[in-house]
Amino acid sequence: MSANVESLFARAAAAESSTGDAFAERILDGGLACFSEMGLRRPTVEDIARRAGVSRVTVYRRFENKATLIEAVLLRECQRCLTALDDAITGVEALDERIVEGFVFALRYGRGHPLVGGLLQVEPEEVLPYLTVRADTALAVAREYLAEHIRLADNGAFDPVQIAEIMARIVVSFVVTEDSSIELDTDEDLRRFARRYLVPLVH
């Protein structure tokens, strides 16, 4: 795993351990709600404190500044996504089906997530860089996570890291731009696409 990815997960673990009290969780929830509705720039610490039902002092006791709070919210959501994805494919043994069900979950999760979906609607210019030109870290996280699963069935015929990156880029593309000539409206549409175009990548 690359140093950047290890660093991200280390920060995520630190954020999780530092938010064990109810007030911190309320602040993160308030931040998630504010950022989803208003974007990353507009909400002030006062807005987030008000949404969380705490004082500004309480926020600053747990998060140094707004930038630190934004990172903590994003890291918590990243952890939640990976945990939920693991749960979604638990019990699915065959790699082919893990790819199919993982693709369905990832696309549904990304499109339906209040932070990603909300920002794309409210403040696309703010969130798009995190999914495109500034997506290096997020892409690395997704790539390493997927590669670990693919390695479990690696028969030496393909490069797990490269395959994982291709899959991650495809998911991000469809999350960012929903309009497509490819029918991806239903879960069965998504499964059909994954079986036709993604599964062959590992054979």
C-alpha positions in Angstrom: 0.0 0.0 0.0 1.4 3.4 -0.9 2.5 5.9 1.8 -0.3 8.3 0.8 -2.9 5.7 1.3 -1.4 4.5 4.6 -1.3 8.1 5.8 -5.0 8.6 4.8 -6.1 5.6 6.7 -4.0 6.5 9.7 -5.6 9.9 9.8 -9.0 8.3 9.4 -8.3 6.0 12.3 -7.1 8.9 14.4 -10.2 10.9 13.5 -12.4 8.0 14.4 -10.7 7.5 17.8 -10.8 11.3 18.5 -14.5 11.4 17.9 -15.6 8.9 20.5 -17.6 11.4 22.5 -21.2 12.3 21.6 -20.4 16.0 21.0 -17.8 15.2 18.4 -20.2 12.9 16.6 -22.9 15.6 16.6 -20.4 18.1 15.2 -19.4 15.7 12.4 -23.1 15.0 11.7 -23.7 18.8 11.7 -20.8 19.3 9.3 -22.0 16.6 7.0 -25.5 18.1 6.9 -24.2 21.7 6.3 -21.6 20.7 3.6 -24.2 18.5 1.8 -26.7 21.3 1.7 -24.5 24.4 1.2 -21.2 23.2 -0.1 -17.8 23.3 1.5 -17.2 27.0 1.3 -20.3 28.7 2.6 -20.9 27.0 6.0 -19.2 28.7 8.9 -18.2 27.1 12.1 -21.1 28.9 13.6 -23.5 27.3 11.1 -22.1 23.9 11.9 -22.2 24.5 15.7 -25.8 25.6 15.4 -26.8 22.5 13.3 -25.0 20.3 15.9 -26.7 22.0 18.8 -23.4 23.0 20.4 -21.3 26.1 20.9 -18.4 27.3 18.8 -16.1 26.7 21.7 -17.2 23.1 21.8 -16.4 22.7 18.1 -12.9 24.3 18.5 -12.1 22.1 21.5 -12.4 19.1 19.2 -11.4 20.5 15.8 -8.7 23.1 15.3 -10.3 24.9 12.4 -12.9 24.4 9.6 -10.3 22.7 7.4 -9.6 20.1 10.0 -13.4 19.5 10.4 -13.9 19.1 6.7 -11.1 16.5 6.6 -12.6 14.7 9.5 -16.0 14.6 7.9 -14.5 13.3 4.6 -12.4 10.7 6.3 -15.4 9.4 8.3 -17.4 9.1 5.2 -14.6 7.3 3.4 -14.4 4.8 6.3 -18.2 4.4 6.3 -18.2 3.7 2.5 -15.5 1.0 2.7 -17.2 -0.6 5.7 -20.6 -0.6 3.9 -19.0 -2.0 0.8 -17.4 -4.8 2.8 -20.8 -5.6 4.3 -22.4 -5.5 0.8 -20.2 -8.2 -0.6 -19.8 -10.3 2.5 -20.8 -13.9 1.7 -20.1 -13.4 -2.0 -17.3 -15.9 -2.7 -16.7 -15.7 -6.4 -14.5 -12.8 -7.6 -16.8 -12.3 -10.6 -19.8 -11.8 -8.4 -17.9 -9.6 -5.9 -17.0 -7.3 -8.8 -20.6 -7.2 -10.0 -22.2 -6.6 -6.6 -19.4 -4.2 -5.6 -20.0 -2.1 -8.7 -23.7 -2.0 -8.0 -23.2 -0.9 -4.5 -20.4 1.6 -5.2 -22.5 3.4 -7.9 -25.6 3.5 -5.8 -23.7 4.7 -2.8 -21.8 7.4 -4.6 -24.8 8.7 -6.4 -27.0 8.6 -3.3 -24.5 9.9 -0.8 -25.6 13.3 0.6 -22.1 14.8 0.5 -21.2 13.7 -3.0 -24.6 13.9 -4.6 -25.5 17.0 -2.6 -22.4 18.9 -3.6 -22.6 17.9 -7.2 -26.1 19.6 -7.2 -25.3 22.6 -5.0 -21.6 23.4 -5.6 -20.2 21.2 -8.4 -17.2 23.5 -8.9 -16.2 22.7 -5.3 -16.6 18.9 -5.3 -15.6 18.1 -8.9 -11.8 18.7 -8.2 -11.9 16.1 -5.5 -13.3 13.6 -8.1 -11.1 14.7 -11.0 -7.9 16.8 -11.0 -7.4 16.5 -7.2 -8.6 12.9 -6.9 -5.1 11.4 -6.5 -5.5 10.4 -2.9 -9.2 9.3 -3.1 -8.3 7.3 -6.3 -5.3 5.7 -4.5 -7.5 4.6 -1.6 -10.1 3.0 -3.9 -7.4 1.4 -6.0 -5.6 -0.2 -3.1 -8.9 -1.3 -1.5 -10.1 -3.0 -4.7 -6.6 -4.4 -5.5 -6.6 -6.2 -2.1 -9.8 -8.0 -3.0 -8.6 -8.8 -6.6 -5.3 -10.2 -5.3 -7.2 -12.9 -3.4 -8.0 -14.5 -6.8 -4.9 -13.4 -8.6 -3.9 -16.1 -11.1 -1.0 -14.1 -12.5 -2.9 -13.3 -15.7 -3.5 -9.6 -14.8 -2.2 -6.8 -12.7 -4.5 -6.3 -9.7 -3.5 -2.7 -9.2 -4.1 -1.7 -12.8 -7.4 -3.5 -13.0 -8.5 -1.9 -9.7 -7.7 1.6 -11.0 -9.6 1.0 -14.2 -12.7 0.0 -12.2 -12.4 2.9 -9.8 -12.1 5.4 -12.6 -15.2 3.9 -14.3 -17.2 4.2 -11.1 -16.2 7.8 -10.5 -17.0 8.7 -14.1 -20.5 7.3 -13.8 -21.1 9.0 -10.4 -20.0 12.4 -11.7 -21.9 12.2 -15.0 -25.2 10.3 -14.7 -26.4 11.1 -18.2 -25.2 8.3 -20.6 -26.2 6.3 -23.6 -25.6 3.2 -21.5 -28.6 2.2 -19.5 -27.6 2.2 -15.8 -30.9 3.0 -14.2 -31.7 -0.3 -12.4 -29.6 -2.7 -10.4 -30.0 -5.2 -13.2 -28.7 -2.7 -15.7 -25.6 -2.2 -13.5 -25.1 -5.9 -13.1 -25.4 -6.4 -16.8 -22.8 -3.7 -17.5 -20.4 -5.1 -14.8 -20.6 -8.7 -16.2 -20.1 -7.5 -19.8 -17.3 -5.0 -19.3 -15.7 -5.3 -15.8 -15.6 -9.0 -15.1 -13.7 -9.8 -18.3 -10.9 -7.6 -17.0 -9.9 -10.3 -14.5 -9.9 -13.2 -17.1 
